[in-house]
Amino acid sequence: MDRGLTRRGLLAGSAACAALATSAALSGCGSRGNGDAAGSAPAGSDGAEQVIVAMNTTSEPAAGFDPLVSWGCGEHVHEPLIQSTLITTDEDLNVVNDLATDYLCSEDGLVWTFTIRDDVVFSDGEPLTANDVAFTVNGVIESPASEADLSMVDRAVAVSDTVVELHLNKPYNALLYTLAVLGIVPEHAYGEEYGTHPVGSGRYVLEQWDKGQQVIFAANPRYYGEAPTMKRVIVVFMDEDAALAAVQAGDVDIAYTFATHAGQHFEGYELAAYKTVDSRGISLPCVPAGGTKLVEGDMAYPMGNDVTCDVAVRRAINCGIDREAMIERVLDGYGRLAYSVGDGMPWSSEDMHVDFDLDAAKHLLDEAGWQVGEDGVRSRAGVRAAFDIWYSSDDSVRQAMANEFANQMAELGLEVTPRGGSWDEIYPQQFCQPILWGWGSNSPVEVYELHYSTGWGNYSCYESEVTDAYLDQALAQTDIEASYDFWKKAMWDGTEGVAPQGAATWAWMANVDHLYFKRTNLDVAHQKPHPHGHGWSLVNNVDAWSWS
C-alpha cells in the first residue's frame, strides 16, 4: 500500500523552510528545461535535454538499484531504466520484445523459451548473454530479499548464448508481466555493492546518488535501442510540502501532488492528471465470525464478520455506494469510478459494473430480514448491522473516503465506524473487518491473489472451486490473449463469481488520478496507465520526454 495523502496546507513559513532544503538538494543539478538557471549547468549536459523530477521520499530505493531486491519490482512496479528487460509492455499494455527477439511456451505451459539479441552490451562494455538472464532469474528465485515473485519458476537454464529456458512448476502466464519489469543484471559484475554501483544495458546509467536527496541518471551511450531524447534525468526525493515549495520556487520541472493541493496555481506550471489502475476498495469478509485464518502456516488471525457474511449486505453495499459523490467530495473530481481491481485492463470484466441505486440496496436488506430499528440502524436475529472500516491513519484521503462511505451506508441503515490505525494495527483485522485498501497494477496477478481461495490477498475469505478453476485456466493459457476470457468468467460467468450481483466480495469505489505539477513546456509523451502508488512509473518513458 502507498503512503497516505495529507491535507497540510502550504504555509508560507513551511514553504520557505522547504525551499531552503530544496535548494540544497538541487545545488549543482544544472539548468531547467525552460532555460532559466537553477544552478550552473553540469559539464557536458544541455539544459534542454535534462529534466528534474520530484518524487516522494518513499520512492528512494532503500536497497539501491538492484532488481534482485526490489528495483523495478515489488509493490510499486516500474521499468528499471538502468537495466534492460526481456520483454516490456507498450502503451496499450500489450507484451512486446525488448532483449528478447522471440519467445514461446510449451504446450503444457511449463517451459518458456526466450531467444535474445546478440548485439547488446552492458554499460561496462561486456556482452549480455543468456547466461546473464539465467543468472538474474535464478538469483531472484534464490534471494529471500527479492520482492519479485518468481515462485512459479524452478530454474532458468541458458541453452546457448542467445537462448534461455524458464522451467516452471505450474502454468503461469502472468510471469510475463513480472519479466516486463525485471531488469537483467550482469553475472560478471554482480555483488554486494551492486545496488549502489549498478551495471546494466538499459537506457540510462547511474551517474550519481546522494542518498536521502537525489539520484542522477545519464543516457547510456552503449544502449542498443533508440537514443533517449532526454539525456539527463535528475530525481529529487521530497515530502509533499518541499515538493510544492520546489515548484513555487521553479526548482523542479515536474513534481507529484495530491487532490488536496490541486487547486493551487504556479506560474509556468500546469496540473497534469494521469489515469491509473490505482484502485481504492473495501474487502468484505464473507464468512461468519468465530473462525481462524492461518497465514504463512503459523500466523493465526480472527476470521469472519456476522454482518458482512450475509451476501445481501455485501450486494447492498455495492449498489448503495454513490461513487460519483465519493470522487467529487473526496478527490475533487480527480478519479474514475471503480468496480474492480484493474478496471479498463484487457482482462477486466464489464460484469463488475454496478449502478448506484439506493432503493435497490434498501430492498435487498429488507428482503433479507434486516429491519430498521428506532435508532435508524438495522438488525436481524439479534445481530446489529454494525461494523468497522479500517484505514491507514497516515492517509487523510483514505480517512475522508472511509468517513464518506460511513455516511453513505447510514442511508441504508448500516452503522459503519471508521477506524484509523497503523498497518501493524490493521493487519490483525484483515480477515474479520472491512479494510479500505489501495491496489492496482498493470498485471492480472492481483485479480488472482485477491480472489483465489488460497491467494495472499483473499481478505474476504471467499472460496469457490468454480472461481478458482477459471483463475487457474487463465494462468494456464500459452497465448496471453486467450486468458482474458477466463479472467472475466472468474468475476462472473452468468451464475457464479465475485461480481456485485454474485458473491460481492469487495466494494470498489475509485481509481485515483496521479497528479503532478508540470512545466507547461514539458512534454512527457503518452503515459501508460499508472499502477498503484506515485513514483517511478511516471518516468517509464522518460527517454521520450522533450521540451517545446
Buried (B, 14 or more C-beta within 10 A) or exposed (E): BBBBBBEBEBEEEBBEBBBEBBBEBBEBBBBBBBEEEBBEBBEEBEBBBBBBBBBBBBBBBEBBBBBBBBBBBBBBBBBBBBBBBBBBBEEEBEBEBBBBEEBEBBEEBBBBBBBBBEEBBBBEEBBBBBBBBBBBBBBBBEBEEBBBBBEBBBBBBBEEBBBBBBEBEEBBBBBBBBBBBBBBBBBBBBEEEBBEEBBBBBBBBBBEBEEEBBBBBBBBEEBBBEEBBBBBBBBBBBBBBBBBBBBBBBBBBBBBBBBBBBEBEBEBBEBBBBBBBBBBBBBBBBBBBEBEBEEEEEEEBBBBBBBBBBBBBBBBBBBBBBBEEBBEBBBBEBBBBBBBBBBBBBBBBEBBBBEBBBEBBBBBBBEBEBEBEEEEBBBBEEBBBBBBBBBBBBBBBBBBBBBBBBBBBEEBBBBBEBBBBEEEEBBBBBBBBBBBBBBBBBBBBBBBBBBBEEBEBBBBBBBBEEBBEBBBBBBBBBEBEEBBBBBBBBBBBEEBBBBBBBBBBBBBBBBBBBBBBBBEBBBBBEBBBBBBBBBBBBBBBBBBBBBE
